[in-house]
Amino acid sequence: MSTLVIFLTLAVVGTLCSPVLQNSAAVYADRVCQGDIKNLWLDVVVVVDKSQLMTNAQLWQVRNTITQLFGSSRIGPTKYPADPRSTCVGVVTYDSDATTNAQLDGPHSFTDLYNVVQGSLNNVDSTNSSYLSKGLLAAEQALKNGRSRTYRFNFLKVVIVFAADYQGSGTSNDAFPIARRMKYDNTIIITVACTTNQAALDGLAQISSPQFSLVDEMNTSKLVKQLTTALLSINCFCPENWVQFTGNGTQYGVCLRGFTATGGSYGYQHAIDYCASEVKNAHLANEFSQAKHDFMQILMAISFPKYKPLEYYIGLRNLGNQWLWEQPQGQDMIPLNPLIYSKWAPGFPQANSTNQVISTQPLQEGSTDFFWAPPQTNDWLFICQVQASSTEYYTTYLEN
C-alpha cells in the first residue's frame, strides 16, 4: 500500500501581519490559456503545396486563410523598446522542389506578408509531384537563418503545412524523418490536409505535432478559427522541463515542477527560496481544485518514483492565525477559502508539535483519496508553480 504525502507548513508568527488578497472567487481560478491573436509572439513558416494536386480554388482558399489568420497580428521582428510580442512569418512553396518566397525575417509588416502571399499563391504549378520533404527542409533552413539574424531564441518555432498529398513515403523524399528531426528540435508542426485521400491524410497526421492535424473543408472562417486556436494554444507554454497543468480537456496557464532539497538544506523556507531561484516569479504551488490536487500528485509520483512514502511541500502556511497560499515574491498572498477548496483530514487543521501540515493517503485501507494532515517524516520534496507564457504574458523562459 503506497502513501503519498504533501507537505504544507504551519508557521504561526504571533501578531505578524502579511498582505493578503481579498477573498473573491476569481482569485481562486487558475488561468485558462486563451489569449489574443493581436499579441501573438511566435516564429512561423507557412509551407504550401503548389502542385497540380492542389486546385486553384484550394490555393486561393489557403491564401485567404493565411491573410485572415495573421491580419491583426504584429508582423516582423521588433526592436527595444517596442513591444516584443510580434510574429515573424516566412513563406515556402513546394512541388517537386521548394521555393522560399519570404525568409522568416523578411516581412516587417502585415502589408509585406500580404504582398508575398498574394504574389506567390496565385496559380498551381504544372507538375503532379508533391514532395513535402522539400518544403520542410526549406522551412527548417528559413527558421535557422532567420533566428540567427533576429536572435529570437525565446520564441517558439511553428511550421504550418498546407498539403494536397503525401508523396515519397519510404523513399529519400519521405517527409517523416525530417518532421521527426524538426519536432525533436522543438519545432511544432501543424498540418492542414487539402485532400480527402485517406493515405495522404494518414501521412500528414503522422508528421504533425499531437492534436495539430487539421483538414481543410473549404470553409475559410472555420479553418481560420481552428488555426487561431492552435496558435494561441502553442503560445501558452512552460519553461523547459516544467509541466503544464491540464484538466478536463482544459489547458491552464500554470506550469508545475517537483524538486528535491539539495545541499543539506530542507524545509518550507528552503522550498520557497528554491522555487524563486529556479524561474522568475515561481513559488510553491497552490491547490484550488480537486483536479489540480490530483494532477500534482500524479506528477510528483512520476517524478520521484523511489520516494516511498512520497512527501512534498505545497504553498500553504499559517501567518497571523490565517491560512495563506504562497504567491510570487512581492505579490499579496491568498487566504485559504474552504468554500472554494480544502482537503483537511478529519479533525484538522490544528496546531501540532511539528508546526506543519501535510496531505496523506490513504486514511483507510484501499482508499485512493488524499487529505491534509500532520507530517510523519522529514520533508525533502516540494512542488513549484509559475505562470505560463502566453500572448498576454511575455517571458524569456526559452532563453534560460
N, C-alpha and C positions, 0 to 999 in steps of 0.2 A: 504494500500500500504506500503510494507516494504522497509526500506532503509538500505543498507549495506555500511559502511564507513570504508575505510582502511587508517590509518594514515601513512604518511611519515613525514619527517621533513625538514625544511629549516633552516639550521644553518650556516648562512653566517658569516665567520670569517675573514673578511678583506683579508689580504695577506697570511693567514696561508696556508702552503703547506702540503699535505698529500701524502704518497707514493701511487701510483696507478699502476695497471697493464696496459700493452699495450692493445690497443683496437683491439683485434683479435677475430674472430668469435668463436674460440674454447673456449674462456673464458666464453662465454655466453651459453654453452651447459651443462645442468645438467647431472651429471654422470649416465650412464646406468649400471645396475647390470649385469656384465658379469663374470669376474673372471677367475682364473686359477686353475684347479684341483690339480696342484702340491702344491698349497698353501692352500688347504682346511683345515679348522680347525673346526671339529665337533666331537661329541661323538656319534658313530653309533653302533647299534646292528643289525646284519643281522639274520633274523628268516626264516628258510627254512623248508617247508613241506617235510617229508621223507616217508610219507605213500605210499602205492601202487597206489594211485590215481595220484601220480607224477611218470611218467615213468623215466627209467634210462636216456633216451635221454634228457628229460627235466631237470633232476638233473644235468647232465653234462653241459647243457646249463647254468644253474644257476651258477655252479662252474666257468665256463669260464667268465660269466658276472661279478661276484664278483672280480675275479683276474684282469680282464681288467679295471674295474671301479677304483680300488684303486692302480693300478700298478705303477703310477707315483706320488702318494701322500706320504708324510712323515707319517709313521705309528707308533703309540705308543706315550706315554707321553714323554714330553721333560722337561729338567731342565734348569734353568737360568745358563749361558747366551745364551743358544741355542734358535733359532727361535721358539717362542711359537706356531706357526701355524703348528699344526700337528693334525692328526685324529686318535683317538682310535677306534678300531673295535673289537667288540665281536661277537661271532657266537653261535647261538642257533638252534637246530633242534628239530622237534616235529612230533608226530603222535598221539597216544592215550595219550602220556605223552611227556615231554620235556627233552632235554639234553643240558646243557651248555657246548659246545665244546671249547669255549675260552671266558674267562672273558673279560670285556671291556678293562682292562689294561693289558691283557695277552700278545698279540703280541706286540713286541717292534721294529719290522721292517716288511717290506713287505714280507721278506722271512718267518718270523714267521707266518704271516697271510696266506701266500700261503700254507705252510705246513698243517695248520689247515684245510683250505678249501679242499685241495686235500685229506686229510686223513678222513674227516668226510662226504664228499659228493660223495662217490663212487657208492653206490647202495642204492636203496629204501628199506624200511623195509618190513616186511611180514604182515602188517595189513592195512585194509582199513579205519581205524579210523583216523580222521584228525581233531584234536581239536586245532584250532588256539589260543584259550584261554590259553592253557598250554604254548604255545610258547611265548605269550605276557607277561604272568606272569613271566616267566624266564627272558625275556628281561628287564622287569621292575626292577627285582631284580639285574640283572647284571649292569644296569645303576646306581642304587642306591649304590651298593657295590663298583663299580669301581670308581665312582666320590668321594666317601668318602675317598678313598685311594689316589687319584690324586689331589683332590681339584680343579678340572677343572670346577668350577661352572659358569664361564663366557662363556662356550662352550654350544651351543645348542645341545639338545638331539634329535636323529633321530633313528627311527626303520624302517628298510626295510624288508617287508614281501614278501616272495615268496610262494604262496599257490595254491594248486590244487583243493581245495574245501572249502566250508564254512559250517561246521557241528556244531550242538549244539544250533542252533537258538532257543531262547525261553526257554532254559534249563539252568542248573547250569554250563554247558560248553559253554555258549554263550560268544563269544569274545567281543561283543559290549560294555557291561558295563565296561570291563577292558580298552578297547581302549578309551572310553569316559573319564575315570579317567586319563589315561595317557596324553591325549590331554589337559585336564584341567590343568594338571601339566606341560604344555608347552613342551610336547614331540610331535614331528612331525612324523606322520606315513605315509610312502609310501607303497602302496600295489602293488604287481605285480601278476596279475592273470594268473596262468599257466593252464587255462581251458577255454572252451567256454560255459560252463554251465551257463545259464542266472541267475539262482538262486544264484549260487556261485559268479558270477560277481557282482550282486546286493549286496550281503552280504559283500563282500570285499570293495566295493565302499563306504558303509556306515561307515566303520571303518577307512578309510583313511582320512588324512587331506585334506582340499579343494585343488583341482587341482592336487592331487598326487595319483590318481588311474590309474595304468598302466596295460596293457595286454601284456603278452609275446607271440610274434608271431613266436618264434623260429628263430629270427633274432638277433644274438648277437650284432652286431655293432649298430643296431637301438636301442636296449634296453640299451646298454651302453651309447649311446648318450642321450637318454631320462633321464636316472638316473643321468648322469653328469649334465645335465641342471637343474634337480630338486635340486641336492645338492648345486650347485653354487647359485641357487635362494634362498635356505634356508640360506646359509652362508652370504647373504646380508640382514641384519636385523637392526632394530632400538632399541634404549633404551626402556625400559618399559614405556608404556603409550604414546609413540610417534607414529606418523602415517607415513607410508612410502608413498611417492609420486608415484602414478601410473597414467598413461595416455595413451590412445590409445593402450592398450594392452602391454605397456612397463613398466617394473619395474625399478625405478630410485634409485640410491644410495643416496637419500635425505630423511631425516626424519624431520617432522614438528610437532609442538605442540603450541597451543594457551595458553596464560596465562593472568591473570588479576593482575594489580598492587596491592601491599599489603603494609601494614604498613603506610598508609597515603602518600606514595610516588607515583608519576606518572610522565609521560613524557618520551621523547625519550631516554635520558641518563639513566634513571632508567631501561627502557626496555633493553638497551644494556647490562647494568651490570647484570640484572636478567638472561638474556639468558646465559651469560658467566658463571654464578654461577651454573646454572642447570646441565649442562653437559659440559665436557671439549670440547673446540673448537666450542661451539654453538654460534650463532649470530642471529641478526634479519634477517628474511627471505628475499630472493630476488625473483624477478619475471622476468624470461627470456622468458616466452611464455604465450599465452592465456590459454593453458591447465593448467599450474601451477597456474596462476591467478585465474581461476575458481575453481581449486581443493582447494586452500587456502580459498576462500570464503565459499565454502560448509563446509569445516572442521570447520571454525570459527562459522558459523551459527549453526552447530550441537553442538559444544562445549559450546556455550553461547546463548541458545535459548531465554533467558529472557531479553537480551540486545536489546532494540529497541529504537532508531536506533542502529545498531551494528557498532562499530568503533574500529579500531585497527591499530597500527603501523606496517609497514614493514620496511625493512632496506635500505631506500634510503634517502640521505640528500645532502645538498649543502655545499661544503667546497671550499673556494677559487674560488667562482664563477663556480664551476664544480659539476654536479650531480654525486654522487658516491654511489655504492652499498656496504653495510657492508660485511666484511669477518671476520673470526676468529681473535682474538686478535693477533697482531704481523704479520699478513699477509697483503699484499697490497690490497687496496680497488679497486673495479672495476668500471670504468666510465660507466655511463648510455649511451647506444648506441641506439638511437631511430630507427636506421635502423634494429636492431635486434628485439626490442620490446619496446613499450611505450604505456601508456594508459592515456595520458593527456586529460582532458576535453577541449573543445574549449576555446581558449584564455589563456591557461596555458602551461608551468609554468610561474609564475610571482611572484614578491615579494608581501607579504600581511602583514597585521598588526600582525598576529599571528606567522609569520615566519614558517609556517607549510603547508604541502600539504597532501591531503587525496584522497581516491578513493570512489566515491559515486554513488549510484544507487537509483532511475532512474533519468536521466536528463529530461525525459518527461514521461507523463502518459503512463503506460503499458510497459515501457522499462524494459528489463531484463539485460541490459548491465551496466558495471561499469566503472567509469573513475576516474582519479586522479584529485582532485580539492581541494579548501580551506576547512579546517575543520569548523564545526559548534558547536561542544560541547567539553567537557573535554575528554581527551584521557586516558582511563583506561586499555584498552586491547592491546595486541601485540602478534605477532606470531614469534616463533623462528625456526631456522633451524640448523641441524647438519648433518655431513656426516654419512651415514650408515656404519656399519661394513661390511667387505667383505673379500675375500681371499687376497686382496691387501691392506687391511686397518684393522689391528688387534686392537681391543679395549677391554676394561674391562667393557663394558656397563652393562652386566648382573650381575656384582658384586656390582653395585651402589644400 
